[in-house]
Amino acid sequence: MEFKEAVNYRQSIRYFTNQQIAPDDLKEIVQLTQRTSSWANSQPWQVYIATGQTLEKIKNHHLAAAQQGVSGNSDFPVAHRTQWGQQAQKNMVKWGQDLQTYLGDQMPQMSAAQAHLFNAAALVYLVLPQGATDWSVYDLGAFSQTLMLAAAEKKIDSMPTYEIVRYPDAVRDLMDIPADQQVAMGIALGYRDPAYQINGFRTKRTTESTILTIKD
């Protein structure tokens, strides 16, 4: 798959089939992602991937906590939408409206998928040391995107979301992540299920003319 094809193929998939991902594919994805650039080659990240019985334990804990209304306590603070910039707020409002229009009476698929962690075949946790610099967070964002594109090249779908890191204490316990590490980002991996309408929703992007300035 060409790079442009991989970029256009990748989208946020919110419900996966039961098909498992071969361990060798997971290893190859991470191996390729290691080429991500980082500040002074610091490579601040650690990668933990839950599959099999560990994945089921995480899903079961998450579902029970969500159904009981347990508040999330992610290691990265959550920003209310009013704290985002004006253009970002407009984009988020438009996204919500478009999603509601697209799903209609199937809107409950959204919360159901989140509660079940998207029926993911694997959950990737990207971890940083406590007190990591802002530049390390930037590096981890680049690592995250590279990982999802490396997965897309194999036709493995992805969903990066807060929901996966909503309950980090349980994740740390089940994944044996040291207490001095932040569970920074979470990405669900799997194969898209065409039976779920929500997987057909594609977000719209503003044109490059609205974000780009080239000054000669």
N, C-alpha and C positions, 0 to 999 in steps of 0.2 A: 504494500500500500504506500503510495506517495504521501509526502508530508501534508500537502494540501488536502488530500483525501482523508487522512487521519483526523485533521483539525475539523473538517466538516462532518465526519462520521460521529465524532464524540459529542454526546449530549447527556444531560442529566437524566438517567434512567431511574425510575422510582419503584419498579417492581421487576424482579428477576425470576427466571425459571429455576427449576431445581437442579439444573445441570451444574456439576462441579467443575472447578478450574484445576487443571493439572498442576501439581507442585512445581514441576520444571518450568511451566509458564510463569508462575509467580516469581520464581528465582530469576528468570531471564528478564522480566519486567524491571525488577529492582536493580539488576546488574546494569541494564541500559540506562536506567534513571540515575545511576551513580555518576554519569557524565554531566549532570547538572552543574552549572557554574556556582561558585560560592565565594564569599569574601575571603581573600588570601588563602583560598583552598581549605577553609576551616572545616567544611563538611560537618555542620553542627548537628545533623539529624541522626536519629535512630529509627528503625522501621520494625514494627511488630505487626504480624498478620495473624488473625484468628480464623481458623477453619475447624471443621469437624466438631468434636465434643465441646471444645472451648468456645467455639462460635455459638453453639446452641445454648450454653450457659449464659453467655452475654446477652443473647436475644431474649431468653427467658427472664433474666433480671430486668432488662430494659422494658419489656412488655408489662411486667408486674408493677414496676415503678411508675410507668406512664399511666396505667389504669388506676393506680392509687393516687394519682395527682401529685407525685413527688416532684418538687421543684428541681430544676437542673442546677448544677453547680460547676459548670465547665471551668477549666483552668484559665482559659482566656476569658476576660469579662465580656458579657453580652451588651451590645450597644442598642438602645431603643432606636427605632427608625427616625425619630425626631432629632437624634444626634448626628445623623448622616448629613452630608451636603445637600443643597437644594436639588441639584440635578439627579443625585442618587435617589432622593426621595421620590422624585417624579418617575424615575425608571422603575422603582419598586411598586409604586401604585399602579402603573401601567401593567406590570407583570401580573399583579394580583387580579386586576380586571380581566386581562386576557385569559388567565388560567380559569377563572370563574366562568367566563363565557364558553371556553372550550369544553370544560367538564360538565357544566350544567348540573343536573341532578346526580352526577357521578362524583361530585366534589368530595364526598366522604372518602374516596379512594386515597386522597392525599394524607389525611391523618391516620388511616388504617395502615398505609404503607410505612409511614414513619414509625408507628408503634411496633411494627414487626421488622424494623430495620431493613425494609425493602426486600426481604427474603434473600438477602445477599449470600453469595457462595463464599465470600471472604470479606473480612473487614480489615482494612489497613489503618493502623494508628501511626501517625508521624509524631515523633517525640523530640522535645528540645530540653536542654538542662534548665533548671530553675534560674531565673534571672538572665536568660539569654537576651542578647542585644536586639534592637529593632532590625539590624542588618541580617541577623540570623533568621528572624521571622520572614524577611524578604527572601532569603535563600530557601527557606522551607516552602514558601509559596511557589517558587520556581520549580523546586523538587516535586511538589504536588502535581503541577501541570504536566511536567515531563512524564511522571508516572502514568497519568491518565492517558496521555498520547501514546506512550509505549504499550499500554493495554489496548487502546483502540486499534493499533496496528495489528493486533492479534484478534480483532473483533470481540474483545472483552470490554464490556460496558462499565460505566462508573457513575458514582453519585457522591460528590463531596458535600458534606453537610454537618452542621452543628449537632444534629440529632445523635450522631455516632459518638460524639464526645460529651454528651449531655451529663452522663454520670461517670466521671473519670475515676472516682475512688474504686468502684466495682471493676472497671477495666484494669486499673493498676493491680488489683488483687488477683484477678483471673489470668492476666497476662504476665504476671511477675515483673512489672515495671517498677524500678526503684522509686522511692518516695521523692528523691531529689530531681525527678524528671517531670516535665509538663507534658500532658497528653494534649498536644496542640491542635492537630487536625485529624479528621477521620474521613476515609473514602471507602464506600461500598463498591465491591466488584462482583460481576456476574454476567449473565447473558440475558438480554432484554426479552421480556415476555410480551409478544404482540397481542395477547388476549386482553391486556390491561390498557384501557383507553388513555390513561395518564401518560403512558410511554410515547404517545404520539404527539405530545405537546412540545413544541420547540420555541424557545424564547426568541424575541426579536432584539436586534442590536441597532443602536443608533448608527448613522452613517459616519464614515471616517471624517467627513467635513465638519462634523459637530465636535470632534475631539482633537483634531490634528491642526497643528500650526507648523508650517515650514517657512523659515525666514531666511532669505538669500542675502 
